[in-house]
Amino acid sequence: MLQLRPNCEHCNTDLPPANPKAMICSFECTFCESCVMNILKDVCPNCGGGFCYRPVRPKQNLRNDNYLGKHPATSTPTLKPVDVDDHALFATEISKIKPEDR
């Protein structure tokens, strides 16, 4: 189950569970849309994978207790600011490859 991390790992922007601009990689590294597009260039600094928008967990119990009240977002922030210059070197070649082909 997704952790639904509460913040952007780079800039520490709040990303509450219903934020439609929260983005994750396949390892749940979580960044805001602005950092993914403008700084990370769609390359995860932790794994090299691409990003997609994080799904929003329903607030209400619509079916089988699969909702935010039963499975809350984590409240533990993850903050690992990216070294922008180092990431630019890392992402230069990788960003030329579509995420699904990496």
C-alpha positions as a printed NumPy array, in Angstrom:
array([[  0.   ,   0.   ,   0.   ],
       [  1.323,   3.456,  -0.884],
       [  2.662,   5.452,   2.05 ],
       [  1.3  ,   8.758,   0.737],
       [  4.282,  10.728,   1.986],
       [  3.404,  14.213,   3.239],
       [  6.   ,  16.356,   1.466],
       [  8.276,  16.845,  -1.52 ],
       [ 11.601,  15.186,  -0.753],
       [ 13.492,  18.062,  -2.388],
       [ 11.772,  21.361,  -1.552],
       [  9.622,  20.199,   1.393],
       [  6.369,  21.469,  -0.179],
       [  3.355,  20.014,   1.627],
       [  1.74 ,  17.203,  -0.366],
       [ -1.405,  16.172,   1.5  ],
       [ -3.107,  12.942,   0.399],
       [ -5.523,  14.656,  -2.008],
       [ -2.89 ,  16.815,  -3.732],
       [ -3.221,  16.048,  -7.461],
       [  0.294,  17.377,  -8.187],
       [  2.172,  14.905,  -5.988],
       [  4.373,  12.655,  -8.097],
       [  5.995,   9.317,  -7.269],
       [  8.42 ,   6.856,  -8.814],
       [  7.932,   3.091,  -8.55 ],
       [  9.726,   3.128,  -5.171],
       [  7.342,   5.811,  -3.836],
       [  9.962,   8.553,  -3.851],
       [  7.714,  11.589,  -3.639],
       [  8.239,  14.991,  -5.211],
       [  6.066,  17.916,  -6.212],
       [  5.245,  18.411,  -9.884],
       [  7.4  ,  21.538, -10.067],
       [ 10.549,  19.754,  -8.856],
       [  9.939,  16.748, -11.133],
       [  9.493,  18.893, -14.232],
       [ 11.938,  21.749, -13.575],
       [ 14.753,  20.235, -11.531],
       [ 14.637,  16.453, -11.836],
       [ 13.677,  16.358, -15.539],
       [ 11.509,  13.269, -14.867],
       [ 14.489,  11.286, -13.54 ],
       [ 14.259,  10.036,  -9.963],
       [ 17.473,  11.002,  -8.147],
       [ 17.259,   7.821,  -6.081],
       [ 16.618,   5.129,  -8.719],
       [ 16.782,   6.779, -12.15 ],
       [ 13.191,   5.867, -12.968],
       [ 10.439,   8.172, -14.159],
       [  7.499,   9.646, -12.297],
       [  3.73 ,   9.505, -12.475],
       [  1.058,  11.358, -10.534],
       [  0.337,   9.778,  -7.174],
       [ -3.172,   8.353,  -6.97 ],
       [ -5.569,   9.935,  -4.507],
       [ -6.861,   7.61 ,  -1.803],
       [-10.616,   8.029,  -1.236],
       [-11.556,  10.054,   1.845],
       [-14.776,   8.091,   2.329],
       [-15.342,   4.399,   2.818],
       [-16.75 ,   3.694,  -0.61 ],
       [-15.945,  -0.015,  -0.518],
       [-14.32 ,  -2.611,   1.752],
       [-12.731,  -0.163,   4.221],
       [-10.218,   0.95 ,   1.547],
       [-10.096,   4.632,   2.413],
       [ -7.941,   7.27 ,   4.088],
       [ -9.629,   6.857,   7.479],
       [ -8.689,   3.174,   7.654],
       [ -5.342,   3.533,   5.868],
       [ -4.035,   7.042,   6.67 ],
       [ -1.148,   8.778,   4.986],
       [  2.162,   8.703,   6.786],
       [  2.931,  11.787,   8.833],
       [  6.692,  11.214,   8.763],
       [  8.316,  13.606,   6.311],
       [ 11.125,  12.48 ,   4.028],
       [ 13.508,  15.283,   3.172],
       [ 16.534,  14.533,   1.   ],
       [ 17.241,  17.694,  -0.999],
       [ 18.83 ,  16.942,  -4.338],
       [ 22.259,  18.284,  -5.25 ],
       [ 21.018,  20.074,  -8.365],
       [ 24.376,  20.131, -10.18 ],
       [ 25.105,  16.468,  -9.451],
       [ 21.601,  15.466, -10.531],
       [ 21.927,  17.423, -13.785],
       [ 24.995,  15.33 , -14.653],
       [ 23.237,  12.114, -13.629],
       [ 20.042,  12.913, -15.533],
       [ 21.567,  14.257, -18.766],
       [ 21.735,  10.927, -20.606],
       [ 18.964,   9.175, -18.679],
       [ 16.375,  11.847, -19.448],
       [ 16.828,  11.155, -23.177],
       [ 15.404,   7.667, -22.62 ],
       [ 11.651,   7.322, -22.097],
       [ 10.914,   6.184, -18.531],
       [  9.263,   2.996, -19.792],
       [ 12.484,   2.078, -21.657],
       [ 14.959,   2.707, -18.825]])
